[in-house]
């Protein structure tokens, strides 16, 4: 569901306050990124429903993909927990404790 942006309004000299082209460009960039995020959110919602349906059809609550991504069905409100696969560099970092963490 892509949003259609309205065409840029033509400027008529003397009828509008002074334009700030740099600010207009920043606004346009923000709007474009915001619209992409909204579209991605809608696609994510559809994918989540498909995944919930697939888990329900298979009657499973936990799945780990071949690359190590973990999916857990949380009992309340059919929520999902999806954790990205651990990379080797992340494994090393997770096993190290900071001085603040040592009890």
Phi, psi and omega per residue, in radians:
X1 nan 1.609 -3.123
X2 -1.544 2.433 3.091
X3 -1.420 2.417 3.080
X4 -1.682 2.131 3.136
X5 -1.460 2.457 3.117
X6 -1.275 2.666 -3.129
X7 -1.125 2.668 3.131
X8 -1.129 2.379 3.129
X9 -1.329 2.382 3.111
X10 -1.260 2.541 3.109
X11 -1.666 2.336 3.076
X12 -1.947 2.117 -3.052
X13 -0.959 2.276 3.080
X14 1.544 -0.089 -3.094
X15 -1.814 -0.194 -3.099
X16 -2.298 2.718 3.064
X17 -1.096 2.845 -3.135
X18 -0.994 2.356 -3.137
X19 -1.450 2.715 3.049
X20 -2.105 1.585 -3.051
X21 -0.985 -0.649 -3.141
X22 -1.129 -0.798 3.117
X23 -1.125 -0.701 3.102
X24 -1.048 -0.696 3.130
X25 -1.148 -0.733 3.120
X26 -1.096 -0.738 3.108
X27 -1.083 -0.782 3.139
X28 -1.064 -0.721 3.117
X29 -1.104 -0.764 3.135
X30 -1.080 -0.819 -3.106
X31 -1.068 -0.716 3.125
X32 -1.086 -0.821 3.130
X33 -1.148 -0.695 3.108
X34 -1.070 -0.776 -3.136
X35 -1.118 -0.654 3.090
X36 -1.116 -0.717 3.134
X37 -1.113 -0.734 3.140
X38 -1.119 -0.759 3.104
X39 -1.092 -0.731 -3.141
X40 -1.139 -0.649 3.133
X41 -1.108 -0.725 3.120
X42 -1.140 -0.719 3.121
X43 -1.154 -0.675 3.117
X44 -1.106 -0.707 3.129
X45 -1.072 -0.758 3.116
X46 -1.119 -0.751 3.141
X47 -1.131 -0.657 3.124
X48 -1.113 -0.745 3.118
X49 -1.101 -0.705 3.106
X50 -1.102 -0.746 -3.138
X51 -1.149 -0.760 3.083
X52 -1.033 -0.748 3.123
X53 -1.119 -0.694 3.141
X54 -1.185 -0.704 3.086
X55 -1.116 -0.746 -3.141
X56 -1.128 -0.734 -3.131
X57 -1.101 -0.579 3.140
X58 -1.593 -0.084 -3.126
X59 0.928 0.858 3.084
X60 -2.206 2.659 -3.118
X61 -2.048 -0.082 -3.128
X62 -2.491 2.381 3.088
X63 -2.596 2.439 3.051
X64 -2.143 2.200 -3.122
X65 -1.331 2.968 -3.132
X66 -1.067 -0.519 -3.133
X67 -1.572 0.052 3.047
X68 1.728 0.034 3.078
X69 -1.225 2.284 -3.064
X70 -1.891 2.319 3.087
X71 -2.115 2.172 3.079
X72 -2.157 2.302 3.065
X73 -1.513 2.073 -3.133
X74 -1.524 2.292 -3.021
X75 -1.004 -0.569 -3.075
X76 -1.457 2.226 3.026
X77 0.969 0.496 3.121
X78 0.801 0.998 3.071
X79 -1.692 2.710 3.122
X80 -1.992 2.564 2.918
X81 -2.043 2.083 3.113
X82 -2.111 2.128 -3.138
X83 -1.979 2.311 3.136
X84 -1.126 2.719 3.095
X85 -1.097 2.520 3.135
X86 -1.415 2.277 3.047
X87 -1.587 2.873 -3.109
X88 -1.074 -0.667 -3.129
X89 -1.196 -0.590 3.096
X90 -1.222 -0.609 3.134
X91 -1.060 -0.742 -3.141
X92 -1.120 -0.751 -3.116
X93 -1.135 -0.662 -3.077
X94 -1.237 -0.472 -3.093
X95 -1.451 -0.228 3.136
X96 -1.580 2.435 3.110
X97 -1.791 2.453 2.991
X98 -1.371 2.790 3.121
X99 -1.026 -0.587 -3.137
X100 -1.182 -0.436 -3.072
X101 -1.478 -0.319 -3.103
X102 -1.302 2.198 -3.018
X103 -1.424 nan nan
